[in-house]
Amino acid sequence: HVKKWEPTSKESDYNNLTWWTEKRETGNGDPITANELNKDQDAPIRTWAEQQTNPYPHSLRIRCYANTNHDAAYLFTPKTTPVYRRTFDEDNEYQLMDCQVRERYERGEDDSSDDSSDDNEYQITHRHLYVVEIDVEKTVDDVTSFHEHYIMTDVPWSAIKFMEKPYTSDIFLKNAFRHEMKLPDEIFPKSWMNFSEEQKQKAKWYELW
């Protein structure tokens, strides 16, 4: 085993944020976070094609609010992937899921929908709408799984969110500041403190007591 061991590649090592943060710096050297991108209503969201040459940070993923429910019931597993094309409707119930931004286009002059958030003091309306694609895994008879493909048009900026991938936030940096938490015994009820000295030794928790 030792002879065959090789270090984990930087692409798959979540604890190696050197690779995950390669393209995270802004002009002033500060890291780009999902929260900052979600607040930037002026910048257009890059399409999948644009991201091939100008990608977002490796530590981020794009998710969209979408409704992939429908009335049609499957009596058997589809032989091919069903494709559904829908127009975004704010009145539907949506859930957040992974998506790809495929197209971006300017809002029409007759489009008066307000895409601004309540906590934005400038109340800016994003000037673009988007076409996103979503793959959804579903099941027939709660056992057999298959995929559906959705093409959502007229998706507003507010329905597309940037999120940090698991284990890629700054708290997982190897040089992040950490300090053990110490709590006085007095804050715990006596009935909770039922470990004898012998039990502490057996559990090897005596360093914490």
N, C-alpha and C positions, 0 to 999 in steps of 0.2 A: 504493500500500500504506500509506504513512504517513497519508494523508488518511482512510482507512477504519479505521485501527487504533483499537481500544478496549481499555481495561484489562480484564484478566481479572476475572470476577466473583468476589466473595469466597467464594461457595459452591463454586467449582471450583478455586480457587487453594490448593493444598495448603501452599504456603509462607506463606500468610496465616493464621496461627493465631489472629488476633483473632476471626474468626468461629467457628473450630472450638472455641474454648475459652470461648465466651460463657456456657455453662451448666455450667462446670466448678468453680465455687467452692462450698466447703462453708461451714458457719456461721462457721468461724474464718478464712475467706479462703484456705485451702489448696486446691490443685487436686484434683479427683476423678480418680483413675486407675483403669484396668481392674484393677490388682492390688488396690486397696482394695475395690472392689466384689466381687471374687472372694473376698475374705476375710470379707465381712460376711454371716455366716450368719443373722443375726437379721432383716435386711430382706428382705421379699418381693420377688421379681423382678417388675417391672411388665409387665403384659400389653401387647399391641399397642394395644388401645383406650386404656389408661391413658397410654401414651406419646404419644398425640396431644395431650394437654393438659399432660402432665408428662414431657417427653422426657428421655432420657439425653443426655450430652454428644454433640455432633456428631462428635467424634473417636473414638467407640467404636462397636463393632458386637457383636452377640450371636451366639455360635456354640454348637452343641450336638453332643454325642457321639451318633451315630446309626448304625444298620446299615441301609443301603438295598439290600443284596444280596438276591436271591431266586432260587429254582430255575427259575422260569418263563423260558423262552427266547423271544425275539421272532423270529418268522420274517419279519415285515414291520414297517414303521413304524406304530405306532398312529395312528389317525385322530383320536383325542381323547387328553387327558392322563390316563393311568392314575392312580387314587387308591388308596393303600394305607393301611390303618389298623392300627397295631401298638401293643402294650404294651411299654414299656421293659423289657428283660431284661439284667441285669448280666452274664450269662454270655456274651452275644454279643460278637463283635469289632466295635468301633466306630471310626469316624473322625470327625474334627471338621469340621463344615460349617455354613454360615450357616443361621439359622433364625429364626422368629418365635414369640414366646411368646403363645399365644392365650387360654389359660385358666389359672387358679390355684385350687386347692382344698385344703382341710385334709386332712392325713393321717387315715386311719381309726385307731380305737383299737387294732385288731388288726395294724396295720402296724408291725412291730418292726425294719424295716430301718434300719441306722445310716448316716446320710448325712454323717458327720463325717470330716474329714481327719486323717491320722495326725499332722500337725505342729500341730494345734490342741490346746493344752493343756486347753481347757475341754470338748472332745469334745461339742460341741453338735449335736443333731439338728435339721435344718431342718424346720419344721412344715408346709411346703407341698409338694405335688406339682404338676406342670405338664403342660399339653397344648401341644405345639409343632408347627409346620408347617414342612416342608422341601421345597423344589423342587430336583430333581436332574436334570442333563442327562446323557443316555446316548446311545449310538450303536447303530445296527444295521449290520452288515457293516463296522464301523469307519469308516463314511463318513457315513451319514445320522444326524442327531441328532434327538432328541425329549426331552421332559421327563416326569418322573414327580413326583407330589405325594404326600408322606407326612404322615400325621397320627399323631404319637407321643403316647401317653397314659402317665400315671404316671411322668413323667420327673422324676427327683430333682434337687435343687438342684446337686449335685456334677457333673451331666452338662451343665450350662449354664455357659458361660464368657463373660466380657467380654474383648474384645481391642481393642487400639489399631488404628485404620485406618492403612494405609501412609502414611508421611511426616507423621504427626500427633503423634508423641511430642515431648517437650520439647526433644530435641536439634535439632529443626527450627525452633525459635523463632528469629526474626531477631535477637533480642538474646541468644541463647545464647552462653556463653563458649567461644571457640575459640582454639586456639594451635597453631602448626605443630609437627610432631614432628621433632626433630633427632636423628639417630643418627650416632655417630662412624664414620668410614671404617674404623677398625681392626677393627670387628666383622665386616666382610664379607671373604670370601676374595679374594685378589688376582685369581683367575681370573674372578670375577664382575665385577670393575671393568675392563671391556674397552672402555670408551668413550674414544676419543681426544678431544682438545680440539676437533678439527674436527667430529667427530660430535656433540659436545655443542652446538656452535654451530648446526649444521644442525637439530638437534632442538629447539633453543631451551630446553634443559633446564639451561643453564649456571647459572641462578639457584639451582638446587638443589645444586650441586656446590661 
